[in-house]
């Protein structure tokens, strides 16, 4: 059905929604922890913090070892994290299965595609460029390019407007409670992808639709729009 998404914007979270970034994020975190003389942690320990940014991951990794960093200490570890992560940003990170093909399908149907992420802007751009996904999006808005990041709904609204879309005709796709809250704050329907990093149940998230694989996304969008 050609053009069935004309005038609609589909906004995507990045980490855990479009791209499985956990391998490289975890490696960067463990690089920082071992530099600080601490033990490495596993993904389960910090997965819930991925959508909240690197500082939250570092705090969680240290809290797991009963350590609370000072603000100055956290800033230093954060800087080290960013340098290492930037240099290894796409070693193990990959788009989720069939995500690129489905993005192309949505665009062919007339959708405007945008990214709204709590990842830093430069890292978001770098990652999506490295994976060949950046050209598919009319806008990419990271956490430090807006006054208030998700769950503030303004972040999503700005991502829609930057892409040339209409917030009244937009849908958010994400993997976390933060994404769901941001979508609600922006007045958008929300599609939950449970293959991401937040250990919330489908019921707890309260999404308008749940998509367990990217091949199911067009049908979910069609149902919500209809």
N, CA, C and O of each residue as an XYZ file, in Angstrom:
904
protein
N       0.862     -1.195      0.000
C       0.000      0.000      0.000
C       0.896      1.242      0.000
O       1.362      1.687      1.049
N       1.121      1.780     -1.172
C       2.022      2.910     -1.343
C       1.490      4.158     -0.649
O       0.317      4.510     -0.782
N       2.374      4.820      0.094
C       2.023      6.095      0.689
C       1.161      6.036      1.927
O       0.638      7.065      2.355
N       0.994      4.872      2.515
C       0.084      4.774      3.668
C       0.635      5.465      4.911
O      -0.099      5.675      5.876
N       1.912      5.820      4.898
C       2.512      6.549      6.019
C       2.804      8.006      5.680
O       3.503      8.684      6.433
N       2.288      8.489      4.572
C       2.486      9.892      4.214
C       2.013     10.806      5.343
O       0.901     10.660      5.849
N       2.872     11.748      5.729
C       2.512     12.698      6.771
C       2.770     12.210      8.187
O       2.585     12.966      9.141
N       3.188     10.975      8.339
C       3.463     10.408      9.664
C       4.962     10.373      9.947
O       5.765     10.085      9.060
N       5.325     10.669     11.187
C       6.714     10.573     11.637
C       6.833      9.408     12.618
O       6.040      9.288     13.552
N       7.817      8.566     12.399
C       8.103      7.480     13.335
C       9.422      7.820     14.014
O      10.460      7.945     13.364
N       9.363      7.967     15.331
C      10.517      8.378     16.124
C      11.070      7.156     16.856
O      10.326      6.430     17.516
N      12.368      6.934     16.735
C      13.003      5.777     17.342
C      13.993      6.189     18.430
O      14.753      7.144     18.271
N      13.969      5.453     19.530
C      15.087      5.467     20.462
C      16.255      4.778     19.749
O      16.061      4.141     18.713
N      17.458      4.903     20.298
C      18.636      4.324     19.646
C      19.128      3.051     20.339
O      18.951      1.949     19.819
N      19.746      3.206     21.516
C      20.310      2.049     22.221
C      19.210      1.097     22.680
O      18.310      1.497     23.418
N      19.278     -0.149     22.250
C      18.299     -1.142     22.670
C      17.033     -1.138     21.843
O      16.164     -1.991     22.025
N      16.925     -0.181     20.932
C      15.748     -0.106     20.055
C      16.157     -0.296     18.598
O      15.702     -1.233     17.942
N      17.004      0.577     18.098
C      17.511      0.428     16.731
C      18.751     -0.461     16.674
O      18.909     -1.296     15.783
N      19.626     -0.249     17.662
C      20.938     -0.907     17.634
C      21.213     -1.611     18.957
O      20.952     -1.067     20.030
N      21.740     -2.822     18.864
C      22.216     -3.544     20.053
C      23.620     -3.023     20.357
O      24.615     -3.517     19.826
N      23.672     -2.017     21.223
C      24.946     -1.366     21.560
C      25.578     -1.914     22.832
O      26.660     -1.480     23.226
N      24.909     -2.865     23.477
C      25.370     -3.357     24.777
C      26.822     -3.865     24.775
O      27.556     -3.579     25.721
N      27.260     -4.604     23.753
C      28.638     -5.114     23.810
C      29.684     -4.010     23.946
O      30.604     -4.126     24.755
N      29.551     -2.951     23.169
C      30.555     -1.880     23.204
C      30.401     -0.989     24.434
O      31.394     -0.508     24.980
N      29.171     -0.770     24.870
C      28.955      0.006     26.091
C      29.514     -0.721     27.303
O      30.137     -0.110     28.172
N      29.288     -2.025     27.357
C      29.791     -2.808     28.494
C      31.315     -2.852     28.493
O      31.933     -2.770     29.555
N      31.921     -2.978     27.333
C      33.384     -2.989     27.253
C      33.967     -1.653     27.722
O      34.980     -1.619     28.420
N      33.316     -0.555     27.330
C      33.791      0.763     27.759
C      33.640      0.929     29.270
O      34.524      1.467     29.935
N      32.520      0.465     29.800
C      32.304      0.544     31.245
C      33.351     -0.259     31.998
O      33.917      0.227     32.978
N      33.615     -1.477     31.556
C      34.589     -2.313     32.254
C      36.010     -1.776     32.108
O      36.842     -1.971     32.994
N      36.287     -1.108     31.008
C      37.574     -0.427     30.848
C      37.746      0.624     31.940
O      38.812      0.744     32.544
N      36.676      1.380     32.182
C      36.706      2.432     33.202
C      36.827      1.829     34.604
O      37.601      2.313     35.429
N      36.066      0.783     34.861
C      36.072      0.176     36.194
C      37.428     -0.437     36.530
O      37.939     -0.259     37.635
N      38.000     -1.152     35.584
C      39.301     -1.771     35.859
C      40.389     -0.711     36.014
O      41.318     -0.887     36.803
N      40.279      0.388     35.268
C      41.217      1.491     35.440
C      41.144      2.056     36.856
O      42.146      2.514     37.404
N      39.947      2.016     37.439
C      39.743      2.523     38.802
C      40.066      1.470     39.863
O      39.853      1.691     41.055
N      40.578      0.330     39.418
C      40.942     -0.726     40.362
C      39.774     -1.568     40.827
O      39.860     -2.240     41.854
N      38.680     -1.538     40.077
C      37.489     -2.292     40.450
C      37.315     -3.508     39.548
O      38.020     -3.662     38.551
N      36.374     -4.363     39.910
C      36.102     -5.559     39.126
C      35.172     -5.236     37.954
O      34.395     -4.282     38.006
N      35.265     -6.033     36.918
C      34.337     -5.902     35.804
C      32.943     -6.349     36.239
O      32.799     -7.106     37.198
N      31.927     -5.880     35.532
C      30.553     -6.290     35.803
C      29.969     -6.919     34.543
O      30.506     -6.765     33.446
N      28.848     -7.638     34.724
C      28.195     -8.235     33.555
C      27.051     -7.336     33.099
O      26.693     -6.370     33.772
N      26.491     -7.672     31.952
C      25.446     -6.826     31.363
C      24.222     -6.741     32.257
O      23.605     -5.681     32.362
N      23.869     -7.824     32.891
C      22.668     -7.837     33.732
C      22.743     -6.787     34.834
O      21.722     -6.227     35.233
N      23.942     -6.521     35.322
C      24.122     -5.565     36.421
C      23.763     -4.145     36.010
O      23.246     -3.376     36.820
N      24.031     -3.794     34.762
C      23.870     -2.391     34.336
C      22.886     -2.188     33.192
O      22.696     -1.059     32.741
N      22.257     -3.256     32.715
C      21.394     -3.144     31.530
C      20.308     -2.093     31.705
O      20.016     -1.344     30.773
N      19.712     -2.030     32.879
C      18.632     -1.088     33.106
C      19.058      0.366     33.071
O      18.217      1.261     32.991
N      20.368      0.608     33.131
C      20.892      1.973     33.138
C      21.313      2.464     31.755
O      21.617      3.645     31.589
N      21.335      1.579     30.764
C      21.853      1.954     29.454
C      21.104      3.143     28.864
O      21.713      4.035     28.273
N      19.786      3.153     29.022
C      19.002      4.243     28.469
C      19.113      5.548     29.234
O      18.564      6.566     28.813
N      19.825      5.524     30.364
C      19.953      6.721     31.196
C      21.309      7.408     31.028
O      21.560      8.439     31.652
N      22.186      6.845     30.192
C      23.469      7.475     29.931
C      24.644      6.804     30.627
O      24.472      5.968     31.514
N      25.840      7.193     30.201
C      27.064      6.558     30.683
C      27.301      6.782     32.171
O      27.761      5.877     32.868
N      26.992      7.975     32.664
C      27.213      8.236     34.091
C      26.369      7.317     34.956
O      26.822      6.844     35.998
N      25.149      7.067     34.524
C      24.281      6.161     35.278
C      24.841      4.745     35.264
O      24.755      4.034     36.265
N      25.409      4.336     34.145
C      26.030      3.012     34.066
C      27.232      2.920     34.994
O      27.417      1.918     35.683
N      28.050      3.970     35.009
C      29.239      3.964     35.866
C      28.830      3.917     37.335
O      29.393      3.155     38.121
N      27.852      4.732     37.695
C      27.363      4.724     39.090
C      26.873      3.332     39.476
O      27.183      2.836     40.560
N      26.106      2.704     38.582
C      25.560      1.379     38.871
C      26.672      0.340     38.993
O      26.643     -0.511     39.882
N      27.649      0.415     38.095
C      28.762     -0.526     38.151
C      29.551     -0.397     39.445
O      30.031     -1.392     39.990
N      29.681      0.820     39.931
C      30.400      1.050     41.189
C      29.532      0.711     42.402
O      30.023      0.172     43.393
N      28.241      1.030     42.316
C      27.330      0.703     43.415
C      27.259     -0.801     43.626
O      27.103     -1.271     44.752
N      27.372     -1.542     42.552
C      27.373     -3.010     42.636
C      28.536     -3.506     43.484
O      28.501     -4.611     44.025
N      29.573     -2.664     43.593
C      30.751     -3.010     44.404
C      30.814     -2.150     45.674
O      31.867     -1.984     46.289
N      29.644     -1.611     46.040
C      29.487     -0.842     47.279
C      30.370      0.401     47.335
O      30.911      0.751     48.383
N      30.504      1.061     46.183
C      31.309      2.274     46.112
C      30.469      3.393     45.511
O      29.790      3.206     44.501
N      30.526      4.552     46.144
C      29.847      5.747     45.635
C      30.906      6.767     45.244
O      31.634      7.258     46.106
N      31.005      7.093     43.959
C      32.049      8.033     43.528
C      31.716      9.471     43.900
O      30.542      9.828     44.008
N      32.727     10.291     44.093
C      32.515     11.728     44.228
C      32.144     12.276     42.856
O      32.358     11.611     41.843
N      31.592     13.475     42.821
C      31.234     14.068     41.537
C      32.462     14.272     40.665
O      32.421     14.036     39.458
N      33.553     14.711     41.279
C      34.793     14.901     40.512
C      35.312     13.569     39.992
O      35.765     13.464     38.853
N      35.238     12.560     40.842
C      35.689     11.229     40.426
C      34.830     10.667     39.317
O      35.333     10.050     38.378
N      33.529     10.883     39.428
C      32.611     10.403     38.392
C      32.869     11.120     37.074
O      32.840     10.495     36.013
N      33.117     12.414     37.131
C      33.398     13.171     35.907
C      34.652     12.655     35.206
O      34.696     12.559     33.979
N      35.665     12.328     35.997
C      36.910     11.815     35.410
C      36.680     10.457     34.747
O      37.190     10.200     33.656
N      35.918      9.596     35.403
C      35.615      8.286     34.825
C      34.745      8.430     33.581
O      34.905      7.694     32.608
N      33.833      9.379     33.627
C      32.961      9.635     32.482
C      33.778     10.077     31.267
O      33.536      9.616     30.152
N      34.736     10.965     31.485
C      35.588     11.425     30.385
C      36.371     10.264     29.786
O      36.505     10.159     28.567
N      36.887      9.393     30.650
C      37.644      8.225     30.169
C      36.724      7.287     29.388
O      37.105      6.745     28.350
N      35.513      7.108     29.903
C      34.521      6.273     29.224
C      34.275      6.786     27.805
O      34.295      6.011     26.849
N      34.042      8.094     27.673
C      33.711      8.672     26.368
C      34.829      8.483     25.354
O      34.578      8.178     24.188
N      36.063      8.668     25.805
C      37.202      8.501     24.897
C      37.287      7.065     24.403
O      37.420      6.817     23.205
N      37.209      6.113     25.343
C      37.326      4.694     24.972
C      36.149      4.277     24.091
O      36.330      3.606     23.076
N      34.943      4.682     24.489
C      33.756      4.271     23.739
C      33.769      4.833     22.321
O      33.423      4.136     21.367
N      34.168      6.090     22.187
C      34.232      6.695     20.867
C      35.191      5.944     19.943
O      34.953      5.831     18.741
N      36.261      5.440     20.518
C      37.268      4.718     19.728
C      36.859      3.280     19.417
O      37.465      2.631     18.565
N      35.827      2.782     20.111
C      35.390      1.386     19.925
C      33.870      1.307     19.760
O      33.249      0.337     20.194
N      33.284      2.304     19.145
C      31.830      2.465     19.174
C      31.066      1.444     18.340
O      29.894      1.180     18.607
N      31.712      0.871     17.340
C      30.985     -0.072     16.480
C      31.723     -1.390     16.315
O      31.616     -2.045     15.278
N      32.469     -1.775     17.339
C      33.183     -3.059     17.296
C      32.195     -4.216     17.348
O      32.256     -5.134     16.530
N      31.288     -4.164     18.313
C      30.312     -5.238     18.468
C      28.877     -4.796     18.298
O      27.978     -5.637     18.305
N      28.627     -3.502     18.144
C      27.258     -2.986     18.019
C      26.706     -3.254     16.616
O      27.390     -3.052     15.612
N      25.466     -3.708     16.574
C      24.826     -4.012     15.299
C      23.350     -3.636     15.339
O      22.734     -3.696     16.403
N      22.766     -3.247     14.200
C      21.316     -3.022     14.168
C      20.585     -4.312     14.528
O      21.062     -5.407     14.230
N      19.432     -4.177     15.169
C      18.644     -5.362     15.454
C      18.164     -5.985     14.147
O      18.058     -5.315     13.120
N      17.878     -7.274     14.211
C      17.559     -8.053     13.020
C      16.468     -7.403     12.178
O      15.364     -7.145     12.655
N      16.800     -7.145     10.915
C      15.922     -6.589      9.887
C      15.539     -5.127     10.106
O      14.693     -4.593      9.388
N      16.157     -4.480     11.094
C      15.844     -3.061     11.316
C      16.120     -2.207     10.075
O      15.257     -1.416      9.696
N      17.275     -2.329      9.430
C      17.529     -1.477      8.258
C      16.501     -1.680      7.139
O      16.039     -0.717      6.527
N      16.155     -2.936      6.885
C      15.199     -3.219      5.812
C      13.810     -2.645      6.129
O      13.130     -2.130      5.241
N      13.402     -2.738      7.378
C      12.091     -2.216      7.762
C      12.084     -0.693      7.735
O      11.079     -0.089      7.360
N      13.188     -0.063      8.126
C      13.282      1.394      8.005
C      13.093      1.817      6.553
O      12.388      2.786      6.271
N      13.716      1.099      5.641
C      13.563      1.406      4.215
C      12.115      1.216      3.768
O      11.596      2.000      2.973
N      11.468      0.173      4.281
C      10.071     -0.095      3.936
C       9.158      1.034      4.418
O       8.252      1.463      3.704
N       9.412      1.504      5.631
C       8.603      2.596      6.181
C       8.811      3.880      5.382
O       7.858      4.606      5.098
N      10.060      4.152      5.024
C      10.353      5.346      4.237
C       9.683      5.271      2.863
O       9.171      6.272      2.361
N       9.688      4.090      2.266
C       9.058      3.907      0.961
C       7.547      4.118      1.047
O       6.903      4.482      0.063
N       6.990      3.882      2.244
C       5.559      4.073      2.455
C       5.229      5.518      2.815
O       4.070      5.854      3.060
N       6.269      6.382      2.846
C       6.042      7.799      3.067
C       6.386      8.319      4.449
O       6.219      9.509      4.716
N       6.865      7.453      5.337
C       7.146      7.884      6.704
C       8.369      8.785      6.773
O       9.332      8.610      6.027
N       8.312      9.755      7.681
C       9.487     10.528      8.077
C      10.093      9.803      9.265
O       9.379      9.460     10.207
N      11.395      9.562      9.237
C      12.057      8.815     10.302
C      12.979      9.732     11.100
O      13.719     10.537     10.535
N      12.920      9.594     12.420
C      13.711     10.442     13.303
C      14.227      9.621     14.473
O      13.643      8.600     14.836
N      15.329     10.075     15.060
C      15.904      9.420     16.241
C      15.891     10.385     17.416
O      16.309     11.537     17.294
N      15.407      9.904     18.552
C      15.387     10.674     19.792
C      16.065      9.823     20.856
O      15.501      8.826     21.309
N      17.268     10.211     21.256
C      18.081      9.359     22.126
C      18.718     10.143     23.263
O      19.041     11.322     23.118
N      18.896      9.470     24.401
C      19.610     10.069     25.529
C      21.113      9.850     25.429
O      21.854     10.132     26.370
N      21.554      9.349     24.287
C      22.980      9.259     23.993
C      23.466     10.659     23.589
O      22.683     11.458     23.075
N      24.747     10.959     23.816
C      25.289     12.237     23.397
C      25.167     12.376     21.881
O      25.210     11.387     21.150
N      25.015     13.611     21.424
C      24.797     13.854     20.007
C      25.941     13.340     19.141
O      25.707     12.660     18.142
N      27.174     13.661     19.517
C      28.297     13.254     18.670
C      28.423     11.741     18.586
O      28.748     11.201     17.528
N      28.167     11.052     19.701
C      28.251      9.590     19.704
C      27.099      8.972     18.906
O      27.282      7.961     18.228
N      25.922      9.579     18.988
C      24.778      9.100     18.209
C      25.065      9.209     16.718
O      24.852      8.261     15.961
N      25.547     10.369     16.309
C      25.893     10.577     14.901
C      26.979      9.601     14.455
O      26.888      8.997     13.386
N      28.004      9.459     15.289
C      29.122      8.586     14.944
C      28.679      7.135     14.781
O      29.073      6.458     13.831
N      27.858      6.667     15.715
C      27.404      5.278     15.663
C      26.538      5.015     14.444
O      26.756      4.037     13.729
N      25.567      5.868     14.201
C      24.664      5.651     13.079
C      25.379      5.781     11.740
O      25.036      5.090     10.781
N      26.377      6.669     11.672
C      27.198      6.759     10.460
C      28.007      5.482     10.259
O      28.078      4.952      9.151
N      28.616      4.993     11.335
C      29.460      3.809     11.242
C      28.675      2.582     10.782
O      29.214      1.713     10.096
N      27.405      2.517     11.163
C      26.576      1.369     10.810
C      25.784      1.584      9.522
O      25.019      0.714      9.107
N      25.968      2.744      8.892
C      25.284      3.025      7.635
C      23.808      3.355      7.783
O      23.057      3.283      6.811
N      23.383      3.721      8.997
C      21.971      4.006      9.239
C      21.632      5.492      9.163
O      20.479      5.848      8.924
N      22.607      6.348      9.360
C      22.344      7.791      9.471
C      21.544      8.368      8.300
O      20.631      9.159      8.537
N      21.848      8.004      7.037
C      21.111      8.615      5.921
C      19.616      8.326      5.922
O      18.855      9.002      5.230
N      19.193      7.337      6.684
C      17.773      6.983      6.707
C      16.933      7.949      7.548
O      15.704      7.933      7.470
N      17.595      8.793      8.352
C      16.859      9.626      9.293
C      16.911     11.099      8.914
O      17.964     11.638      8.573
N      15.737     11.739      8.984
C      15.660     13.163      8.688
C      16.214     14.003      9.826
O      16.599     15.153      9.617
N      16.258     13.437     11.038
C      16.819     14.138     12.191
C      17.304     13.122     13.220
O      16.725     12.046     13.376
N      18.374     13.486     13.914
C      18.916     12.688     15.016
C      19.171     13.670     16.155
O      20.014     14.558     16.029
N      18.448     13.518     17.267
C      18.597     14.454     18.383
C      19.064     13.722     19.634
O      18.331     12.929     20.224
N      20.311     14.012     20.024
C      20.880     13.443     21.230
C      20.534     14.254     22.456
O      19.942     15.330     22.365
N      20.915     13.717     23.615
C      20.520     14.310     24.894
C      21.068     15.713     25.101
O      20.408     16.556     25.709
N      22.285     15.969     24.594
C      22.925     17.263     24.845
C      22.622     18.290     23.756
O      23.245     19.351     23.710
N      21.672     17.976     22.887
C      21.284     18.935     21.846
C      19.913     19.548     22.124
O      19.385     20.303     21.308
N      19.343     19.219     23.282
C      18.032     19.747     23.663
C      18.095     20.267     25.099
O      18.972     19.859     25.861
N      17.172     21.170     25.482
C      17.179     21.692     26.855
C      16.935     20.619     27.910
O      17.554     20.637     28.974
N      16.024     19.677     27.614
C      15.681     18.614     28.567
C      15.519     17.300     27.811
O      14.752     17.212     26.852
N      16.252     16.278     28.256
C      16.211     14.993     27.575
C      15.022     14.156     28.049
O      14.343     14.514     29.012
N      14.779     13.036     27.360
C      13.746     12.103     27.799
C      13.976     11.732     29.269
O      15.120     11.536     29.679
N      12.912     11.635     30.062
C      11.509     11.492     29.695
C      10.743     12.789     29.424
O       9.517     12.760     29.319
N      11.420     13.898     29.311
C      10.732     15.141     28.935
C      10.193     14.985     27.513
O      10.945     14.693     26.583
N       8.906     15.180     27.359
C       8.286     15.031     26.048
C       8.788     16.036     25.026
O       8.675     15.809     23.822
N       9.345     17.150     25.501
C       9.869     18.163     24.583
C      10.984     17.605     23.705
O      11.155     18.039     22.566
N      11.743     16.644     24.231
C      12.823     16.029     23.456
C      12.252     15.360     22.207
O      12.783     15.515     21.107
N      11.169     14.620     22.391
C      10.545     13.952     21.250
C       9.935     14.959     20.286
O      10.087     14.836     19.070
N       9.254     15.943     20.824
C       8.631     16.960     19.966
C       9.687     17.640     19.104
O       9.472     17.858     17.912
N      10.815     17.972     19.697
C      11.892     18.608     18.930
C      12.446     17.667     17.857
O      12.802     18.110     16.765
N      12.517     16.377     18.165
C      13.011     15.404     17.184
C      12.053     15.290     16.003
O      12.481     15.069     14.870
N      10.769     15.438     16.268
C       9.768     15.403     15.197
C       9.855     16.665     14.341
O       9.894     16.588     13.113
N       9.885     17.820     14.995
C       9.928     19.089     14.266
C      11.217     19.231     13.460
O      11.201     19.745     12.341
N      12.337     18.772     14.034
C      13.622     18.853     13.327
C      13.606     18.017     12.051
O      14.319     18.312     11.092
N      12.780     16.966     12.055
C      12.676     16.101     10.879
C      11.662     16.627      9.875
O      11.504     16.064      8.791
N      10.967     17.719     10.237
C       9.954     18.264      9.358
C       8.593     17.623      9.533
O       7.733     17.731      8.659
N       8.391     16.948     10.670
C       7.139     16.259     10.922
C       6.169     17.057     11.773
O       6.449     18.179     12.194
N       5.023     16.443     12.013
C       3.942     17.039     12.797
C       3.744     16.199     14.059
O       3.437     15.012     13.951
N       3.912     16.783     15.263
C       3.735     16.007     16.497
C       2.348     15.385     16.638
O       2.178     14.424     17.388
N       1.359     15.918     15.930
C       0.009     15.352     15.986
C      -0.115     14.087     15.147
O      -1.103     13.361     15.251
N       0.884     13.826     14.319
C       0.881     12.628     13.467
C       2.239     11.941     13.599
O       3.024     11.876     12.653
N       2.484     11.435     14.802
C       3.774     10.808     15.097
C       3.596      9.670     16.093
O       2.661      9.671     16.894
N       4.498      8.706     16.033
C       4.485      7.541     16.921
C       5.912      7.281     17.389
O       6.858      7.395     16.610
N       6.060      6.934     18.657
C       7.374      6.668     19.253
C       7.601      5.175     19.395
O       6.698      4.434     19.783
N       8.821      4.735     19.078
C       9.230      3.336     19.248
C      10.413      3.312     20.207
O      11.413      3.992     19.976
N      10.310      2.532     21.282
C      11.400      2.486     22.249
C      11.391      1.222     23.081
O      10.484      0.395     22.980
N      12.421      1.086     23.910
C      12.593     -0.149     24.679
C      12.559      0.057     26.183
O      12.911     -0.853     26.934
N      12.143      1.237     26.642
C      12.279      1.502     28.075
C      11.111      2.295     28.638
O      10.320      2.886     27.902
N      11.025      2.290     29.961
C      10.063      3.120     30.670
C      10.295      4.595     30.367
O       9.344      5.369     30.256
N      11.575      4.984     30.231
C      11.900      6.372     29.897
C      11.278      6.768     28.559
O      10.727      7.861     28.423
N      11.369      5.880     27.581
C      10.780      6.152     26.266
C       9.261      6.255     26.365
O       8.646      7.137     25.764
N       8.669      5.345     27.129
C       7.208      5.345     27.280
C       6.731      6.624     27.947
O       5.751      7.228     27.510
N       7.413      7.035     28.993
C       7.031      8.266     29.694
C       7.202      9.481     28.795
O       6.363     10.382     28.796
N       8.283      9.507     28.031
C       8.511     10.630     27.116
C       7.421     10.699     26.053
O       6.932     11.779     25.722
N       7.045      9.535     25.521
C       5.984      9.499     24.518
C       4.671     10.024     25.097
O       3.973     10.811     24.458
N       4.343      9.582     26.308
C       3.106     10.051     26.943
C       3.169     11.557     27.202
O       2.191     12.274     26.991
N       4.329     12.025     27.661
C       4.479     13.458     27.936
C       4.356     14.294     26.668
O       3.972     15.462     26.715
N       4.689     13.677     25.530
C       4.576     14.374     24.246
C       3.222     14.148     23.589
O       2.929     14.742     22.552
N       2.395     13.295     24.184
C       1.080     13.008     23.633
C       1.092     12.039     22.472
O       0.195     12.064     21.630
N       2.119     11.167     22.416
C       2.265     10.232     21.302
C       1.892      8.805     21.698
O       2.070      8.419     22.853
N       1.371      8.012     20.743
C       1.274      6.570     20.957
C       2.672      5.989     21.114
O       3.649      6.547     20.613
N       2.758      4.857     21.821
C       4.068      4.266     22.091
C       4.085      2.793     21.724
O       3.211      2.027     22.130
N       5.099      2.406     20.944
C       5.336      1.002     20.594
C       6.556      0.517     21.364
O       7.628      1.117     21.289
N       6.384     -0.560     22.095
C       7.449     -1.122     22.937
C       8.131     -2.287     22.240
O       7.468     -3.199     21.747
N       9.482     -2.252     22.200
C      10.253     -3.384     21.688
C      10.916     -4.077     22.886
O      11.838     -3.516     23.479
N      10.470     -5.273     23.249
C      10.947     -5.938     24.466
C      12.313     -6.599     24.328
O      12.792     -7.219     25.278
N      12.950     -6.480     23.165
C      14.280     -7.065     23.009
C      15.389     -6.110     23.444
O      16.570     -6.407     23.265
N      15.013     -4.963     24.017
C      16.006     -3.993     24.480
C      16.552     -4.321     25.851
O      16.680     -5.491     26.212
N      16.880     -3.278     26.627
C      17.678     -3.484     27.831
C      16.932     -3.284     29.142
O      17.468     -3.595     30.206
N      15.709     -2.772     29.090
C      15.015     -2.522     30.351
C      14.228     -3.749     30.769
O      13.431     -4.278     29.994
N      14.448     -4.198     31.990
C      13.837     -5.441     32.475
C      12.431     -5.200     33.016
O      12.073     -5.710     34.078
N      11.648     -4.433     32.292
C      10.252     -4.216     32.653
C       9.392     -5.212     31.878
O       9.707     -5.566     30.742
N       8.316     -5.654     32.499
C       7.410     -6.535     31.794
C       6.603     -5.717     30.789
O       6.482     -4.499     30.913
N       6.063     -6.400     29.806
C       5.225     -5.742     28.816
C       4.055     -5.045     29.505
O       3.689     -3.929     29.135
N       3.471     -5.698     30.503
C       2.336     -5.122     31.214
C       2.737     -3.850     31.956
O       1.984     -2.877     31.985
N       3.926     -3.862     32.555
C       4.376     -2.708     33.331
C       4.613     -1.494     32.437
O       4.373     -0.361     32.854
N       5.076     -1.718     31.228
C       5.347     -0.610     30.320
C       4.046      0.053     29.859
O       3.990      1.276     29.734
N       3.022     -0.723     29.611
C       1.744     -0.152     29.214
C       1.764      0.474     27.838
O       1.265      1.584     27.656
N       2.332     -0.218     26.868
C       2.451      0.321     25.513
C       1.144      0.172     24.727
O       0.267     -0.612     25.092
N       1.038      0.937     23.651
C      -0.101      0.808     22.755
C       0.050     -0.391     21.834
O      -0.934     -0.921     21.319
N       1.303     -0.816     21.630
C       1.581     -2.006     20.837
C       2.940     -2.553     21.262
O       3.803     -1.810     21.728
N       3.115     -3.856     21.095
C       4.380     -4.517     21.419
C       4.878     -5.216     20.165
O       4.143     -5.970     19.526
N       6.133     -4.959     19.820
C       6.717     -5.527     18.608
C       7.947     -6.340     18.999
O       8.959     -5.777     19.419
N       7.862     -7.642     18.864
C       8.946     -8.527     19.294
C      10.019     -8.721     18.221
O      11.073     -9.296     18.490
N       9.749     -8.245     17.019
C      10.719     -8.335     15.919
C      10.379     -7.220     14.926
O       9.213     -6.867     14.754
N      11.400     -6.674     14.280
C      11.161     -5.542     13.376
C      10.210     -5.871     12.228
O       9.553     -4.974     11.700
N      10.128     -7.126     11.840
C       9.219     -7.497     10.751
C       7.759     -7.230     11.112
O       6.909     -7.139     10.227
N       7.464     -7.103     12.408
C       6.096     -6.867     12.874
C       5.761     -5.386     13.027
O       4.615     -5.035     13.310
N       6.756     -4.512     12.842
C       6.528     -3.089     13.072
C       5.538     -2.459     12.097
O       4.670     -1.710     12.546
N       5.616     -2.716     10.783
C       4.650     -2.084      9.872
C       3.203     -2.403     10.241
O       2.345     -1.522     10.191
N       2.929     -3.636     10.604
C       1.566     -4.014     10.980
C       1.113     -3.252     12.223
O      -0.026     -2.789     12.287
N       1.997     -3.120     13.209
C       1.651     -2.395     14.433
C       1.365     -0.921     14.136
O       0.417     -0.346     14.671
N       2.185     -0.324     13.290
C       1.963      1.063     12.910
C       0.622      1.226     12.174
O      -0.134      2.158     12.448
N       0.347      0.328     11.259
C      -0.896      0.387     10.500
C      -2.099      0.288     11.428
O      -3.098      0.982     11.238
N      -2.000     -0.580     12.436
C      -3.101     -0.764     13.371
C      -3.324      0.501     14.211
O      -4.466      0.898     14.442
N      -2.246      1.126     14.661
C      -2.374      2.323     15.484
C      -2.888      3.511     14.687
O      -3.710      4.288     15.175
N      -2.403      3.648     13.466
C      -2.853      4.741     12.617
C      -4.321      4.571     12.230
O      -5.094      5.527     12.181
N      -4.673      3.309     11.957
C      -6.046      3.023     11.558
C      -7.029      3.262     12.682
O      -8.231      3.066     12.503
